[in-house]
Every structure is written in C-alpha cells, then in structure tokens.
Amino acid sequence: MYDMGTRKRTLALVNQGRSLNSVSKETRISRAAVRSWQVRIKPLEGNRSRPCPRCRATPEEPDDPAAYSYLLGLYLGDGCISSFRRGVHFLRIACADAWPGLIDACAAAVQSLRPDNKVFRVQRQGCQYVTCYSKHWPCLLPQHGPGKKHERPIALEAWQQDIVDAHPWEFIRGLIHSDGCRITNWTTRLVAGEAKRYEYPRYFFTNKSSDIMRLFTDTLDAVGVDWKQPNSRNISVARKASVALMDAHVGPKY
C-alpha cells in the first residue's frame, strides 16, 4: 500500500511526459499500479483486508461465532492446515461429492471467517477440498500442529469453548457433517409368531482421537442428547427422543 505522497510524486514524473516504463524503473513501482493511479489516485475503500479478530490489541471472537462453531467441527473432523509461503497458510476441508449442500455450507462458513480471502473448491476423486489461503488460520484454529490429530492432544482454548457453549448445535453439526452420519437400522421381531421388520434411524460419529470424541460427547451432554460408545472409535445416538432432537438441529447430510 503506497501513501498519497508517493502516488502524487510518481504521477508528477508521468506528467512531465516520461514513459510509464522509465517511471517504473526509477521508482520501482509497477507500471500497472502507476496506470491505475492515473485513473484513481485514492485507494479503494476495503482494499485492505480486515484484521484477524484474534490478532487485535484485545483479541476478540470471530464476527460470526455460529459459522465458526460449525467450521471448527468440520476442521476437527476432516480439515487440515498447511504452510504455503511467506507466512501464509491454507486451510483444506475434505467434502465428499455425494453431499453438495454440505460443500456449499462449508464454503460459506470459511468465507464468513475470512471474508476478504478467496475460497476455492479443488476437485479430487470422489471429493472436493474447500480451500482458503490466509496468514491467520493458526490464530483462528489453534489446534493446528504437526502430525495427525489423533496422535497429539486436542483441546479447545477458553474462547473457543465459549463459542461452542453458545452455539453447540453448530459444533455438533460440523462434527457430524465431517465424521458422522445418519443411517437407518433395522431389526426383526416376532409378532403373533410372525417375524416383522422394523426400521429406526440412528446417528453415528467416528473418530480416532479420544480428545475429539470427548468434545463431541461433552457437547451432546450439554444439549441433552443420550449417547452410547460401543467401541473406542464410535459414538451412537439411537434413543428415539435423542434422534428426534438431532433431526431437529442437525439432520442427514445433503
């Protein structure tokens, strides 16, 4: 970002009849920039990206905490942050092609967190990576670290827990959309000596990280959902009232 003094001095050289090329070489300012100043010397409003809420003098919550809670769930399930260059990082959330609505919801949540950054959808076999470059993903998602999530401790910071407490269903939805599902189970019962088939819905959540599993179940407890853990990697929600509650706030992937 060049100040007004630099812009005016540069345009003064051009007004002397010199070529854009010679002015660019002398000032080390690109010809494209000089040419744009000939049309409009003042910088456009909003040219500068909005500051990261966590990097302000007094750190604040993201502007859209509900979207953040949902994105946090997606990230803990199917997301990763990688270094790019010059301090820039890129966030990737893997979304199956089978759920186009989920892909749209993921992209919208990412965009709401970094509204001045472009969100990309990178197609891979069977899935799309919703991707966005920013210097601030490690600030917003401090669970980022070397190695796989299930091989290192995962804990929420106090400000993140406050957001999850305020928006628990968004967090649950993000986790279900990443590493969970809603399925229909069936069983048979003898009625008057005849076997009859009964179907009932159930939610499952699967993750290798015991810490992420605990974050999920703690949040289920907070909203009054009964759950069971049939093994170390799976959480099941099968009671009729709890499934109805999940249906009202989460629902199947789409």
Secondary structure, DSSP 8 states (H G I E B T S, - for coil): ---HHHHHHHHHHHHTT--HHHHHHHHT--HHHHHHHHH--S--TT-S----GGGSSS----S-HHHHHHHHHHHHHHEEEEE-STT-EEEEEEEETT-HHHHHHHHHHHHHHSTTS-EEEEEETTEEEEEEEETTHHHH-TT--SS-GGGS-----HHHHHHHHHSHHHHHHHHHHHHEEEEEEEEEEEETTEEEEEEEEEEEEE-S-HHHHHHHHHHHHHHT---EEEETTEEEE--HHHHHHHHHHT----
